[in-house]
Structures are given as C-alpha cells and as structure tokens.
Amino acid sequence: MDDFSIIVWPDTQYLFDGERTHPEFITESIRALDGDSAVVNPQLIIHVGDVVEHGYQDELDTALDAFDYRDTRFANLPQLWISGNHDVDHSSDDQRGTTPFRESFGPAASERFNLNGIIFDETGYSWIYTLDSRLQVIGIGWGARSSTLEWACQQAESTMPTIVVSHDLVFNSELTENGRRVWDALIEQIPGVFLALAGHEWPSSRVRQQTRDGRWVECHCFNAQDLVAGGAGMVRTYTFRRGICDVRTWCPALTTDERLKRNLAARRQLAVADEANQLRFVPALPVTSGIELGRPDFAFYGGECRTVEMAPASRMIMRLRFTAPNQGRDWQVLFAKWGQAPDGSNEPLLQVSLSSERFVGFHAFTTAGQEWVTSHAIDDGSTNEVVISLGGYRAGHRLKPGVWLNGDRILRSTLTQSTQLIESDSTTWSIGCGQWGDEMADRFYGTIESIEIWNLEP
C-alpha cells in the first residue's frame, strides 16, 4: 500500500456546547489540513466520540455544518464517527434505540459520509468499515454490550491490518475498565489489530501493550478538551510511510487566531510537544509497503558484555534497540567492530556509543574518511532505537546514508554520502562494550535489547 494519512479528531464537545459554541476552530483546522503537505495521500477521517456536549439536535446540526469538507481535497473521504458518553445518555447501553446522534451519524448517514460498504450492528452504534480491502476499522459505540463485542469479533476479517476505535480505552497510560473489556474480547482475538484509538479521558496518553501471542498493539487516548478553548480545534494525523507511522498533533488556530496568540496559557498548552502527542511507531503488521530487508545476518538479545565473530562486511545497515542506564556518567560503548585503525589509534573501526552527557554517537573509519554523528541528549532509563545506514541497495531499494534515533535523522552528522567501512580482516565485534587496543573497554551499563545487521549491495 502506498504512503497515506488518516485524520483523527478528539473530543470536540466543548466547541458545541449549547450557546458556548465555537465552530470556527474546526473550520480553521480543516482549512489548515487542506493546505498541509505533511498530510500525505489522505484516506480516512475518524472522530473518537463526544462530538457535542449534550447530544441535542441543534448541537449536532452545528457540528455537522462545521465538519464541512466540501471544496477541499477531503470532500470524498470516508468519515467514521463513534458515539461518546456526551453524544448519548451516558447511563444507557447500546440498546437505547433511536437518538439524535444515531440519526445524524448512524446508518441513515452512510451515504453522506462516503461509507459505501460499512457494516453496522443491529443497534446502529457500532460498525466495521474496510478501506479498499487494505485496512479495517472497527468502531465500538458507547455502552457496547458483550454481545456487540462478540458481533465485531465474528464479523471482522481477522488478519487484515485493523484499527479499533472505542471512546473509552486509555487513562493515565493504562487501560481503563472498558479498555480492558475491549482488549480481552476484541484486540486479543483479532490478530490484525495493531492500533486502538480513544478519547474520553485527559490528558492524552499512550499504552504500548503486548498480546498473549506476542503482538504489540498501540493504544492511544487523544483528548484536548482540558486545554484552552476545549482544544481549539486540535487535530491529529497518522501518516503511514515505508513501514513506520508518524503521529502528529497540532492546533492550527494557535498560529492564526489573535485571541489565542495573545493568551499565554494557550501558547503553552496548545503546543502539545509531549511524547503522548508527537510520536512514531512501527505497526505490528505492514500497513504500507516498506523495504524488505530479509532475515538479519546476526541478532543478539541480552545485556552482557562479550565478543562475537562475524564475517567481514563493508556496507551494511544496522538496527540497535537499547535502554539507557539510570545512573553513571562515564563514556560507554554499546557496540563496536574491532580492528586496526588506519591512523594508528587504539579506537575500534566502528562504534555506537553513549557519552557522559547522554548523547548517542556513531563513529566509523570509512573509505570517505572518519564519519562522526552525535545526537541530542536522551533521558536516563529511556528505551531507544538507533538505525545506521552507510548507503547502498537492498532488494532494489536505495537506502540513504545516515543515522536515525527513534525514527528521526540525527542532524549533527558528517555522514551525507554513501560510503563503506575500510577493508579489514578482523571478524571480531563486541556487544556491551568497546575496544581499546586489544582489550574490552568502556562497558555499557544499560540494557541492549536487540542488534540486527544486514549486508547491503553496492
């Protein structure tokens, strides 16, 4: 599947709250999304529930007018809506029958929201939608009974990449009581689920949890209603590109609305620069077409310091996942290729290090000379992933040279052109420490979860 983006709206109830209504923030966000080149190939729009404050028809009508994508590139996109506890009677289950919300956003509105082929359950509050046989979205309405979860499990395509949407799922980086119900009855049962979206609670938070069969699932709560102006039209995009998902959250009105620009709390709060709102992850299932690297030539799991023997390689790509130590400020080396440096020094030919300032570093002797890369500081105890490419080809794909930390390219770098390690007869590599002369040195005191290396074509 080609690169694409999904647009996700959080609880917007405080923007459609009786006489306290501010649809202009949604209008501003849609205008900004339409002109934003970072929204790549948009395919789908999702609202996680609590569209309005009271569920009144006039509030719903105002929301319908505000979420107007006509004359934008989103005009024909499918729009998926899930009920929240403010859209319907919060104490009712999904046998509540007809409500203004269901009439506005349920089965009767399928054509309006470009939902050809959507399957609703018998209540009209939960549904399953498939995007061009490539991506499945399961929506679980507020007050869903166990039989509704069973229906969704039975009707879903089990192996298709799947997103679950349930208004109540995550609070304070843990699954809620309802979130646990959805996890046990649905997410655990459908192997294709890789992402679950919710709102309801604040602040926004993230849970990355493993199923019994070892599959990792991202569970995200996205809610900005506790912030200035109920979030002021804050919006989020999930952009799937080359096997990675970039999650971007922002408030377009923060830069255009004079009321917000003059508001100190707005400038502080609506920037949402925290890790719960700006993140990147690798889906458990391939959602977009990426580079097929094949089986790694070497993989290591553990935390000890030792040496291993590997065949010489001059051009490669490496991926290393580690947890930084919680204390200690010495220079530490996570991974190194031994050999005689051409300048006569005792340094290894290649090393990945952690400085006393907690900068991740890469140093190598290459055919283009010495290459140096230094990151920003990372947090004590944080888990990180480093990807290193010297350039080359794999399965017909050209790989750019560079070093990436947690998906972001490190900018303090001399590695700008494809190069190769200098030739060496050495087959010795060390894990958990470096080399100084013929001795192990600069032991790493964190934990190395995995190291993978692939040989590349010239």
Disulfide bonds with the S-S distance in Angstrom:
none
